[in-house]
Amino acid sequence: MGDDGWQSSLSTGKRGFFSAAMKLRINGEDYESERETLSALLEELKVIPGRVAVEVNLKVVRRADYPNLVLKEGDVVEIVNFVGGGQGKPSARRFDC
């Protein structure tokens, strides 16, 4: 096989014979991914699901639904990390892609 890059673009996934990255908006920034589910996207971003809250298209997603939520082209995803704050007060901040 040649090294023309074509073989690497083959896919057996749901997106069709040739894989194409879908365009998402994550925390206000454009992002491209071939991952189909929210769980897979979080894995790609190296995000620990138990430490974040996620909203897709202005709807909060329950953690139990991450594996079944199929992402679509143009989805808007907001990821918020929970971090320990000083003086015993937990706080939240947006995840940086």
Secondary structure, 3 states (H helix, E strand, C coil): CCCCCCHHHECCCCCCCECCCEEEEECCEEEEECCCEHHHHHHHCCCCHHHEEEEECCEEECHHHHHHCECCCCCEEEEEEEECCHHHCCEEEECCC
